[in-house]
Amino acid sequence: MFGNIGFPELLLLLVIALLVFGPKKLPEVGRSIGKALREFRRTSDEIKEKIEEEIQADEFREIQDELKKDIYENDEKEKTP
């Protein structure tokens, strides 16, 4: 999740955040960041689901079109003497 950030870098970021926001505001900032990340993850999951549904619907339409074409061709073959 953090890429190439190790423990020393993470500790440095925590100290900087503590200095910038202060000890009273830091938990609130952490909760806000966590809430934003959860909302982002939920939204991206919803978008993925919608894309997958559209792909499946498109594949279904293609199969349906192929079946209609095959049925039409078979009907035409049966009509010709």
N, C-alpha and C positions, 0 to 999 in steps of 0.2 A: 504494500500500500504506500509506503513512504519512499520507494525507489532505493536510492543509494544513500539514504540518510541513516547514519549509525547512531549509537548511543551518545557520543560526545556532541554531535551536531544537534540532536534532539534536546539534550540538556541545555545547550546554548540558546536554542530557540525558546525554551521554557523560561530561562532567566531573562531574556530580552522581553518576552511577553509579560513577565512579572513586573519588570521595570516600567514598561509602557502603560500597562493597564492597572497595576497595583494589585495587592492581594485581595482586596474586597471585590473588585470588578472582574477578576480573572475567572472565577467559577461561572459567572453569568456569560462571559465571552465564550467559554468552553461549551456551555449548553447551547448557545446560539449557533456556534460552528457545527456542533453535532446534529442539531435540528436541521440546519441547512444541508448537511451532507446526506442525512436520511431522506429529505425531500428530493434532493437531486437524484439519489439512487432509485427512489420509487418512481420518479418521473421517467428516468431512462429505462427502467424495466417496463413501464407501460408503453413507451415508444417502441421498444424491441418487440413486445407482444403484438402491437398493431401492425408492425412491419411484417412479422411472421404470418399473421392472419391474412394480410393482403397477398403475400407470396402464395400461401396455400389456396386462397380464393382464385388467384390467377391460374395456378396449376389446375385447379378443378375446372375452370372455364376452358382451358386448353384441352383437357381430356374430354369434356362435354362436346366441344366443337369437333374433335376427332371422331367421337362416336356418332355424332349426327352425320358427318361426312361419310363414314363407313356405311351407315344405314341407308343414306341416300344412294350411294354407289351400288349397294346390294339391291335396292329396289329398282334401280335403272337396269341392272343386269337381268333381273327377273322379268322385266317388261319387254326386253328385246328378245325376238324369236330366234 
